Amino acid sequence: MPTRTFSSTTTLSQSEWMRREQRHLTRMDEWVDPHQKRASIGEKHPVYDFLFGYYSFRPGLLRRWQPGIGTILEGPQADKFLARPGYLKTTKGITLDPNLRTPKRLQTVQWIGSFLRSCFERSPQFACYGLHEWAMVYRTPNIRHNNFPLRFSPEEIAQITEAQTIRCSHFDAFRFFSPKAKPLNYLQPTKDTRIQLEQCGCLHVNMDLYKWAYKLSPWTPSELMANAFFLALKIREIDMRASPYDLSSLGFTPIEIETIEGRAEYEKYQRQFTKKAIPIRNQLIALSDEILGESANSHSF
């Protein structure tokens, strides 16, 4: 049987792909190494652990460079990729195996592409002001980051939360609301309504571009994965600065969404991140199309 490859390919010389690999390792080790050191001594970080805990992509996989779809790696050093699942050797070099595109995987790819399009096509909303973090500590003794103080008393947090309209459309944020906070939300998102409700003005929707990047792995080139990760990291900083936690000891000044000025500051960041997310979202949509298109054109191999 002849060896199949992707119909659209880019060939990288050994020197080129090794330069890209080293650049990726340097870029990611700045964040992966401190996380692994903290984990080894049981130390928790309320901001950055989210990128490694809530998101399920293992740190070791994040720091490992991968070429992505339709790329052929030249040179004897490329043989090391054969130790990973999903790579094969052709007469031209090492590349991803087209047979990775099983019906189950393609169904997931199709859903991700449809979801990303729906978020992009829906008008962004900028009036939530990060109240999801307040709703998570609203009238409950179960405080997630209980090793850090809150900026207000429980009763003051309740009053601030109740004085505003909670408009969270993100299911994975809403599901962590305290039981008493859920009825206060203008929307009641579920897993089944994600594709109808979630929109690209939401900080968490833009953070989740990192999740969709690794869900499309190993077809996702590491450069795109890293860009999505760093966007999520910067958004997470704003997310927690706008929370009711006092994280000043870690160098995070609060965004005081309990004030008019604070809400304006939060919305400014929302709009900035919505714009920064556009090229990453577009690349992920194009990637999902390429994966599905390759499957449809498999007869051309």
N, C-alpha and C positions, 0 to 999 in steps of 0.2 A: 504494500500500500504506500503511495507517495506521501511524503511529509506535508502536512497542511500548515500554512501560516496565514496571518491576517492579510487581507487583500491590500490594505493601506499600511505601509511600513516605513519606519525611519531607522536607519542603520547608524549606530554609534560606534566609533572606534574605541579600542580599549582605553586609550588615554582620556578620551572625552567622557565616557561613562564613569570612569574612576574619579575624574575631577568632580563630576556631579555628585557622585556618591560621597566623597569626602566633604564637599560643601554642605550636603544635607546632614551628615553626622555632626559637623561643627555647629550647625544651626540648631539642631534638636538637643544636643547634649547640654546646652545651656539651661534647658528646662527639665529634661529627663533625669539628669544626674542629681540635682537637688531633691527632686521628688523621691527618687529611690533611696537617697540618704535619709530623708525624713521617715520614709516607710520603715527603714531598717531599725530605727530607734523608737518607732511608735509615735512620732511627732506628726501632728495634723496641721494642715494649713487650710483655713476656711475659704480661701479664694481659689488657689491653684489646684488643690486636690480634686476639685470638681472636674477638671479636665482629664483626670486619670481614674476617677472613681465612678462618677455618673456616666461618663463615656467609657465604653467597654473595650476600646482598642488598647491592647497592652503596650506599656512604654517601650518594651523591646522591639515590638513590631513598628511602632511609630518612628523610632530612630533608624530602622533598617530601610535603606534605599531600595526602591523598586522602579523599574523603567516605565511601567504602564503599558497600555494597549498598543499593539502595532509597532513595537520597538524591537530591533534585533541588536544584540550585544556581541561585538566582535572580540576576539582575543582569547588566549587560553585561560586567563583569570575569570572569564565569564562562566566557566564550568562550575564554579561554586554555587551558582543559582540552581543547578540541577538538584541540589540537596533540599531545595524548597519545593513544596507541592505546586504543581501547575506549570512548571517550566519544561521545555524540551529543547533538544539540540537539532538544528537543521544544518544543511550544507553551508548556510551563510552565517550562522552563529546561534546564540541562545535567545529564545523568545518565549512568550506565554503560549500555552497550549490552547488552541481554539476549542478543544473539547471541554474546557472549563464551563462553557456556556450550556449548562444543563437546563432543561425546561423549568425547574424550580428556581434556579438562579436568574434566569431570564424574566420570570414572573416578578421577582423582587426588583430587578433593574427597571422593568416597565412601570412598576408602582412608584419607585423613587423619581423617575423622570416625570411622571404625571403629577406627583405631589409638588415637585419643584416648580413646574410650570404653573400650577394652580396658585401657589404662594406669590409668584411673580406677577401674575395677571390680576390679582386682587389688589385693590387700592390699599396702600399702607396706612395704618392707623397709629397715631402718635399721642394718645391721651391716657395711656395706662400708668405712666409715672412709676413703674417698678413696684407697684403695690402688691405684687405676688409674694415678695419676700415678707412683707408685713402680714399678709394673710396667712403665711405659714406659721407665724408665732402668735396669731390673734387668739386670745382667750384660751390658751392651752399651756399646760406645764411642760410639754414636750418641745424643748428648744434644741434645735439641731446642733448649733455651734455654741453649746453651753459653757465652753471654756473661754468665751469672750463676752464682755458685758453688752447689754443693750443700751441704746442712747436714751431711752425713756422707760418709765415704769410700765408694767403690764396694762394698767388702766389708761395711761396716756397713749400707749400704742393702740389700744382699742378705740379710743376717741379719735385719733388721727385717721385710723383706717375707716371708721364709720362716717367720717366727715367727707369722704370722697367716694366716687363711684369706681368700683373695681371692674375693669373691662378686660380681664385676661382671656385670651382666645387660645392659649397654648395648653394642650392637654397635659403634657408631662410636667408643666408647672402647676396647673390646677389640681392635679391629683395629690400634690403635697400640701395643699391648703389644710388648715386645721378644720375639724368637723364643723365648728361654728362659723367659720369664714366662708365655706362653700356656698351657702344660700345667699351671701352678699354679692356674689359675682353676677354681673349682668348677663354673662353667658354661662352655659353649663356644658363645656366641651367634653367629648368622649373620644375614645380611640377611633371609633367609627366615623366621627365627624371631623377628623383632623383635616382632611383634604378639602372640606367645605369652609372651615373656619380660620385656619392658620394663615397669617399674612406677613409680608416681608418687612413691616415696620416693627415687628416684635423682636426684641433682643434675643430671646431664646430661639426663635426660628432661624435667625442668622448665626447664632452659635451652632445650631444643629447642622449647618452645612458641613462642619467637621465630621459629624456622624455619618452623613450620606457619603462623604468622601471615602471613609473607611469601609462603609457597607458595599461600596463599589470596588473595593480592593479584591484581587491584585491588579485590576485594570487601571486603577488610579495612579498616575505618576506621582512620585513622592513630592515633587515641587508643588503640585496642586494640594496634596494632603497637608503639607506644611503651611501653605498659605491659609487654608481653612482653619488649621489649628491655631495659628497666631491671631487670626481674626477672633476666634472663640475666646482666646486668652484675654485680649483687650476688652471684649464685651463683658466677660466675666468680672473684670475689675470694676467696670461701671455698674454692673448688676449689684455687686456687693457694696459698693460705695453708696448706692441709693437705698440700701437695706436699713433696718433698724439697729443693726449691730454697730458697735463702736470698734472699728478696726484701726484706729489711729496709731495704736502701738505697732502696727505692721507697716505704717506709712501711708495708709489709705484715708484721705480726708473725706468726710461724708458729703454726699450730695443731698441736701436737706429738702427732700420732696414734700415735707410738711409745710414748706413755704412757697410762695409764688415764684421767687427767684430760683429755688431749687428745682421746681417742676420745669421751669424754662431751661435750666441747665441740662436736666435729664433728656428733655425732648431734643435739644441740640445734638446730644450724643446719639440719640436714636436715629435722627436724620442722617448723621454722618455715617453711622454703621450701615444703614440701609443702602447708601450709595456704594460704600466699600464692598458690600456683599455682592453687588450686581455681577462683576466679572467672574467671581468664584462660582456663583449660581449658574451663570451662563456656561461656564466650562463644564460643570457637572451635568447640566442638561445635554450639552454636546457629547459628553462622554457616554451617557446612557444611550443616546441615539446611535452612537458609533457601535456600542456593544450590540444593541438590538439590530442595527443595520448589517453588521458582520454576520449575525445569525441568519438573517433573511437572505443574504448573498452567499451562503456557505457553498452553493453549487459552483461558485467561481474558483474555489480552491483547487 
